[in-house]
Structures are given as C-alpha cells and as structure tokens.
Amino acid sequence: MDKAKQIKQNYKEMVERASPSSNMGVNCMWAFFVGGTICVIGQVITDVLKTYGYGKDDAAMITTVILIFIGALLTGLNLYDNIGKYAGAGSIVPITGFSNSVVAPAMEYKKEGYILGMGARMFTVAGPVIVYGVISSVAVGIIYYFFK
C-alpha cells in the first residue's frame, strides 16, 4: 500500500510542476471587467432603442439579436477567442459567448462541407446547452404552473 501512496504523491508533485500557475484574483478581475463591459454595451443598445420608441420587450429582443450578431462577427474575425483568453467566464457567460460556441465549430468544420461538416457539427458545443436549457425551462414552467 505504501508504494501506491508514493505513486500518487509523485503524480501529484508532477502535476503541480507541469501545471501553469494562475492568479485567480487577476482572472476574476478580467472576467468581471469584460463581462460587465458586454452587459453595459447591451444596456446602452437597449436604452438607445427605447429612445427611438421601441417598447421594453422589443428593445430587449433586438438587443439580444444585436449582441448575438456581434459575438458571431467577432468569432468570424477571429477576435472573440483572443478576448476569451483574458476574460475567461466573462466572455463565455453572456449571450455573446453562446454565439461564439455556435459559430466557432461551424467555422472549424466548414471544410468538411456544409451538410456533414458545418451543419452536423455546428452545435457540438452549444447543443447540450440548448437541450438542458430547454429541459430546465420546461421543468421550471411546470413547477411554476402547479405552485403559482
């Protein structure tokens, strides 16, 4: 049994040496800053749309579409991944990160063809998010319906 413990200890030391060190405070700051900036941009778009006479719901819908477009465009220009290197979850959590998770695999597999490449693999990352999002929203809807 001592040999097994020694192997585990050696493995743990090897992992610690090989793993890059990360500064959690700086990473959290970047995630907060970038995620907050994306949210501020969304709020500015919503406020501008409201000043042009759109209602609250219409402005929110149009803002979502614009943010998805911006995320897709930045992914297509190969800029969103660079933002994600510094921002981490700050670029993944907003709707722009979801847009990135759909567009990036589509671009990667485009060379395999539009049907079997891009079409079949576009949702490799975003697919589970969509599935579990729909399932959880249905579950919450049912719970809300019965316990309202």
Contacts in CASP RR format, 6 or more apart in sequence:
PFRMAT RR
TARGET T0000
AUTHOR 0000-0000-0000
METHOD contacts of the structure
MODEL  1
MDKAKQIKQNYKEMVERASPSSNMGVNCMWAFFVGGTICVIGQVITDVLK
TYGYGKDDAAMITTVILIFIGALLTGLNLYDNIGKYAGAGSIVPITGFSN
SVVAPAMEYKKEGYILGMGARMFTVAGPVIVYGVISSVAVGIIYYFFK
27 88 0 8 1.000
30 86 0 8 1.000
30 87 0 8 1.000
30 88 0 8 1.000
30 90 0 8 1.000
31 87 0 8 1.000
31 88 0 8 1.000
31 89 0 8 1.000
31 90 0 8 1.000
31 91 0 8 1.000
32 90 0 8 1.000
33 87 0 8 1.000
34 83 0 8 1.000
34 84 0 8 1.000
34 86 0 8 1.000
34 87 0 8 1.000
34 88 0 8 1.000
34 90 0 8 1.000
34 91 0 8 1.000
35 87 0 8 1.000
35 90 0 8 1.000
35 91 0 8 1.000
35 93 0 8 1.000
35 94 0 8 1.000
36 90 0 8 1.000
38 67 0 8 1.000
38 90 0 8 1.000
38 91 0 8 1.000
38 94 0 8 1.000
38 96 0 8 1.000
39 94 0 8 1.000
41 67 0 8 1.000
41 70 0 8 1.000
42 63 0 8 1.000
42 66 0 8 1.000
42 67 0 8 1.000
45 62 0 8 1.000
45 63 0 8 1.000
45 66 0 8 1.000
45 67 0 8 1.000
46 59 0 8 1.000
46 60 0 8 1.000
46 63 0 8 1.000
49 55 0 8 1.000
49 58 0 8 1.000
49 59 0 8 1.000
49 62 0 8 1.000
49 63 0 8 1.000
50 56 0 8 1.000
50 59 0 8 1.000
54 62 0 8 1.000
64 95 0 8 1.000
67 94 0 8 1.000
67 95 0 8 1.000
67 96 0 8 1.000
67 99 0 8 1.000
68 95 0 8 1.000
68 96 0 8 1.000
68 98 0 8 1.000
68 99 0 8 1.000
69 99 0 8 1.000
70 96 0 8 1.000
70 99 0 8 1.000
71 80 0 8 1.000
71 96 0 8 1.000
71 97 0 8 1.000
71 99 0 8 1.000
71 100 0 8 1.000
71 103 0 8 1.000
72 99 0 8 1.000
72 100 0 8 1.000
72 102 0 8 1.000
72 103 0 8 1.000
74 80 0 8 1.000
74 83 0 8 1.000
74 96 0 8 1.000
74 100 0 8 1.000
75 81 0 8 1.000
75 99 0 8 1.000
75 100 0 8 1.000
75 103 0 8 1.000
75 104 0 8 1.000
75 107 0 8 1.000
76 103 0 8 1.000
76 107 0 8 1.000
80 91 0 8 1.000
80 96 0 8 1.000
80 97 0 8 1.000
80 100 0 8 1.000
80 104 0 8 1.000
81 100 0 8 1.000
81 104 0 8 1.000
83 91 0 8 1.000
84 90 0 8 1.000
84 91 0 8 1.000
84 92 0 8 1.000
91 97 0 8 1.000
91 100 0 8 1.000
92 100 0 8 1.000
92 101 0 8 1.000
98 126 0 8 1.000
98 129 0 8 1.000
101 125 0 8 1.000
101 126 0 8 1.000
101 129 0 8 1.000
102 122 0 8 1.000
102 123 0 8 1.000
102 125 0 8 1.000
102 126 0 8 1.000
104 125 0 8 1.000
105 121 0 8 1.000
105 122 0 8 1.000
105 123 0 8 1.000
105 124 0 8 1.000
105 125 0 8 1.000
105 126 0 8 1.000
106 118 0 8 1.000
106 119 0 8 1.000
106 121 0 8 1.000
106 122 0 8 1.000
108 121 0 8 1.000
109 117 0 8 1.000
109 118 0 8 1.000
109 119 0 8 1.000
109 120 0 8 1.000
109 121 0 8 1.000
109 122 0 8 1.000
110 117 0 8 1.000
110 118 0 8 1.000
111 117 0 8 1.000
112 118 0 8 1.000
112 121 0 8 1.000
123 130 0 8 1.000
END
